[in-house]
Amino acid sequence: MKQRLLTLLLLLSITSQLFAQPNYAPPSGVYCSCGPTTGNGFGSVNPQVAQKDFVQGILVRIGWNLCEPQEDQYDWTLLEGQITAAKQYSKKISLAFVNGKLVPDWVFAKGVASMQVLAPNTLDTIVAPWDSTHLHHWTDFIAAAGQHFQSDTTIRLVYITNASTNGCEMQLPFNSNPSLASLSYSDEKVINSWKTVTTAFKDAFPNHYLSNDFHPVNGSNVVADSVYAFASSSIGTRYGANAWWWTQRNTTVYPAQYTLLKKSAAENPFTGVQFANNGTQDSASFGAGGMPEALAHAIRDKVCYWEIWNQDILNPEFEMLLSSASCLNTGILPLAKKTLEVFPNPNSGKFQIKLDHVVSETIAINVYAGHGELVYNAAHSNKDLLEIDLGKLSEGIYFLEVNDAQVVYRQKLLIR
């Protein structure tokens, strides 16, 4: 009996460690899908973007070759610089170490199985993800990165990345030299490589949310489905899927991955998307409704983390859309429209609300915290000027929702 009790306690201890939650809410809202951090002085943290109040964080992509230029010699200078820059603007970071074409030269020099990506305007060389030498050095690097950054709270999300066409997403090249077949490709080999890498990230970053992109691989959905099943079961509730192809049009281009994304949104507290284009210069590529509809589509699917291109974040036409968009626990919500006045805003908590063309006898008012928690709820009689007192709430950004008949009005509130 005593032995069984000890065994049960040990299992509970292991389970609690395995599925331990970070001590912060999952990342949500607008993150910038800004450019990569490179060795020529260009960083992902764009000051113009970082100054925007509605931007919660920045995606920082940085090459493996920049962080381990020589075997077992690590240089975290560029990444630490991006963390410092994000802190200056009180922003968070989602982190992606880029594999693919940014594998260090010294890895290629070891004779790893590799291929050239044959595509217009590029001739990149990448490693076969199942190559054992590559996996050995890649998982060693992941462990070293985790040892250095696992306690960093500016970093909120870490992407699980592997050898792939671009080093961040899941797909392998449609055309390569040599071909995948001549490199003895199999779904099983790729799946096992992703399992190995997923376990390495899980162990290296126990205090962060984890995610990875999902695409078809070599024309098959087997890899994506198997990797999601493994990651969600082994990492637990600090894991969620991501779609780095997000547009409303692509939900039909990648139907299996779209199904997987919705499954993740139903099962995990974190699921995200990265917009595949920018609506400022290429609205038609999204499909009907452009970038705003892509955001609305994500919200309807209860996907609450959105990586949006810096061009759209800086576009004044999208300012109100992005500053007022929220993904709330109440389910499907339309996008915000500036159809009411709230003043003074910001202030210490006492707001006046002026609403034109009131229809209902009573007006329902809800206020949500940035992560979706309902923090204020009241019904007010029909009158031109409403008042709410949120003085007991802590400083920060909140979202006001005013319900008048079938119309919902929204506005961002700032308490300070």
N, C-alpha and C positions, 0 to 999 in steps of 0.2 A: 504493500500500500504506500509506504513511504517512498519507495523507488518510483512508483507511478506518479506520485505527487511531484517529485523532483523533475521527472521527465516532462510533465505538463507545464511546470513553471519555466523550464528551459525553453520549451516550444513557444510559450507566450512571450518570453523575452526576445527570442529570435524574431518572432512575428512582429512585435512592436518596433524592433529596430528596422526590420525590412520595410515596413509601411509607415515609418515615422514621417510626420508632416513637417515641412519647414515652419518656422515660427512667424510666418507672414502669409497673407492671402495670396492666391495664385495671381500672376501678372494678368492685367486686363486693361482694356481701353486701347488708346492709340499709342503705338510704338513706331518709330521711324524706320522704315526699310531704306536706310541711307547707304551710301557707298561703303566699300570695304576699307579697312585700315591697311595701309600698305607701307612699304619701306621708304617711300619717297616723300614722306611728310604729310601724306593725306590721311586724315582720321575719319572715323564714322560719326563722331559727335559733332554735328554741324551747329555752330552757335545760333544761327538764325532759327533753326528748328527747335533747339533746346530751350530757347526763350519762350516758346509757346506754352501757356499754362495747361492746355488740353493734352499736350504730349506727355505721356507717362514715362516713356523710356526710349532707348535707342538700341537697335540691333547692331552689334559689333561683330563683323566678320574679319577674321585674321588668319593668315596662312600658317600651316604647320612649319613650313620652311623658314618663316620669320621668327618663330618661337624656339626652334631647335636647329640652328644653322649647322651645327656639328653634332655628331652622335653624343648623347648624354650631356650636352652643353646647352643649357636653356637660357633664353633671353626674353624676359617678360616686360621689357621696357615699354614697348609700344602699347601693349594691352594695359599696363598700369597707367600709362598716360591717358588712355581713353576712360578708365575708371575715375581718375582724378578730374578729367573734364566733365564727366557726367555729374559728379558730386557738386561741382561748382554751380550747376543749374538745378540741383535737387532732382535729378533724373535717375532712373534705374537702367540696367543693361540686360539685354538678352545676348548670350554669347554663343558664337559658332566658330569652332576651329575648322578651317577649310582644308580638306584632304584633296583628292583628285589631282589636278595639275599643279597644286602647291605642295606636293610631297617633296621633302628635301632631296637635293641632288645626291647626298651620300646614301640615301635609301636606294635610289635607282642604281647607284654604283655597285650595289650588292647583288645585282643580277635578278631582281624581282621580275615576275611575269608582268608585262606591261603591254599597252596598246596605244596607238595614235588615234585620236578622235577625228574622224574625217567629217568636217562640216564647213560650210561657207565661211571664209575669212579666218579660219583657225586651224591649227595643227597641233593641238595639245597632246601631251603624253600623260596617261594615267596608269596606275597600278591596278592589276586584277584584284578585287577586294578579298578574294579567298587565298591570295598568296601568303604562305605561312611566315615568311620573313617580314613582309609588310605588316601583318597582324601583330607579330611580336613587338616591333618597334612602335607601331601606332598605339597599342595598349600600354606600353611603357610610357609613352608621351602623355597619354590621358591620365595615368596615375600621377605623373609628375605635376601636371597642371592642377589636378585635384588637390594634391598636397599643398600647393601654393595658394589656391584660390577658394578652397571649399568653405572657408569661414567668411568670405567676402559677401556682405549683404547688399552691396550695390548691384551685384549680379543676382538677378532673380530667376533667370531661366538659362539652362544650358542645353544646347542642341546636341543630340546624338548624331554624329556625322561619320561617314565611312568613305572609302574609295568609290567614286562615282563620276559621272560625266563632268559635273562642276564642283564636286567635293563637298556639297552641302545637301543637295537633293538626293533622292534614292535611285533615279534611273541610270542605266548604263547606255552607252552610245548605240544608236541604230546601225551605224556603219563605223567600223574600226579596222585598223591594220596592225596586227593580224585580227581576224574575225573572232568573235566570242566562241564560235564553235571550234576553231582551231586551237583555242586556249583551253579546251575541254570544259566549257561552261556547263553548269547545271544549276537549277533552282536551289537544290540542296546546299551546294557550296556557298552560294550567296547568302542564303538564309543562315547558315552556320556562322558565316563571317559577321553578319549583323547581330546574331546572338552573342558572340564573343565581345563585340564592341559595345553592345548595350549593357552587358554585365560590367564591363570596365568603367563606363560612365556612371552607372548606378553606384558602384563602390567608391569611385573617386569623388563624386559630388553628392554626398548623402544629405546635404542641407539645401538643395536646390530643386526646383521643378525641372523636369526633363521632357524633351519632345523630339520628334524627328519628322521630316517630310515623308510623304508617301506618293509614289508614282508607280505605274506599271514598270516591270523590269523584263527586258527582252520579250516584250509583247505579252507578258503573263501577269496576272494579279496574285499568284500564289505567294510570291516573296512578300509583298506588302501585307497580305492577310496573316501570314505566319509570323512576321516580325511584330505586328501589332499585338497579336495574341500573346506572344512571349513577353513583350515589354510591359503590357498592361498587367499581366499576371505576376511578373517578377518584381516590378517597381511599385505597383499599387497606385494609390490616389495622388501621388505627386507626378504622375505621368499623364500625358495626353497627346493625341495626334496633332499634326499640322499639315496644312495644304499650301505649298509654296507656288501653287498654280491658280490662286483664287480669282475667279471672275464668275458671274452668273452663267456665262456661256460655257465655261469649262466644267461646270457640274455635269454636263452631258458628255463632254469629251472624256472625262475620267469618272464614269458612273460608279465603278467599284470602290474607288478611293473616296468618292463623295459619300457613299454609304458608310464607309469606315469612319469618316470624319463625324458624321451624325451619330454613329454608335459611340464614339469617344465622348462627344458632347453630352450624351445621356448617361455615361458611366463615370466620368472623371470631372473634377472641379476645374481642370484646365484643358482647354482645346483652343487652337489658334489657326489663323490663316495669314498668309503673306500675299498681298495683292500682286498679280502677275504683271500689271502694267500701271501706267499713271493716267488718270483721267484728264489731266490738264492737256496733254499732248496727244493722247490716243484713246479718246473716250469710246470710240466705236468698237475697240477690241474687247471691251467688257460685255457687250451685248446691250439689249434694251435697258435704258435707264442709266447707263454709264457707271462711273465709280460710285455715285450715291446709292444706286440699286445694289451694287456689290456689298456695300456696307449693310444695307437693310436686309439683304439675303442672309448675311452672316448672323445678324441679330435674330432673325426669325428662326434660325437653326440653333440658337442658344450658344453660338460661338462668340466669346466675349473678349478675345484678344486679337488685335488687328495690326499687322505690320503694313504701313501705308507709305508709299513713295514720298520722298521729301518734296518733290514738285507739287504734289497735291496738298501737303501740309502747309506749304508756303503760299498757296493760291488763295487770295482773299475770297473768291467765290465759294470756297469750301470751308471757310473759317467757322461759320455758324453751324454747319452740318457736323463738323468734327468736334467742336467745343461742346455741343449739346447731346451728341449721340451717347446713349447708355444702353447697357445690356442688363436688364433687371430681372429679378426673380419672378416677376409677374407674367412672364411669357412674351408673346409677340407684341411688339410696340412699334408704332410708326415713327418715322424720323421727325426730329424736332423742327418747328417752324417758329420764326420770331413774330408771334402774333399777340404777345402780351408784354407789359412793361413791369419790371421789378426794380424797386429802388428803396433806399440806396443800396447799391451792389458794387463792391463788397462793403460789408460792415460787420459789427460784432454779433449779429444774430437776429435783429429785428428788421423784417422786410415788409414792404408794402407792395401789393400786387394790384395792378390796374388791368382789367380785362374788358375788351370792347365786345359789344353784341352778345351779351349774356343770354342764354336760352333757358337753362335749368333753374328750378326754384332753389336748389342747393348746389353748391360747388364743392366737389371733392378735391382735397389737396393732399398730395403725398410728397415726401422728400426722401431721397435715397442717398446713401453714402456712395462713394465712387465705386466700391466693389459690389454694389447692388442691394445692400441691406436697407430695409425700410426703417427710417429713424423718426419720421413724423407722419401722422395721419389725422385728418380732421375734415369735417363737413361744415361749410360756411353758407349762410343764407345769401340769397342773390342780392348783391349790391356792387356798386361800381368800384369800390376800393376795399380790398381785403388786407388783413394784417396777420402775420405769423411771427411767433417768437421762438427762435432756435438758439437762444443764448446759452442753453445748457450743453450744446454740442461743441466738440473740440474744433479747433481751427482746421480748415481744409476746404476741398471742393465737394459740393453736393449738387444733386440734380432735383429740380422742382418739377412736379407733374400736376397740372391743373386740369380736371375733368369737367367739361361742360357739355352735357348731353352726349352726343356721339363724337365730339371733338376733344382731342387731347393736346394740350399746349405744354411745351417744355422749355426750361431755361436753366442755365448753370448758375449756381449760387456760390459765392466765395465768402466764407466766414474767417475773419482775421482780427 
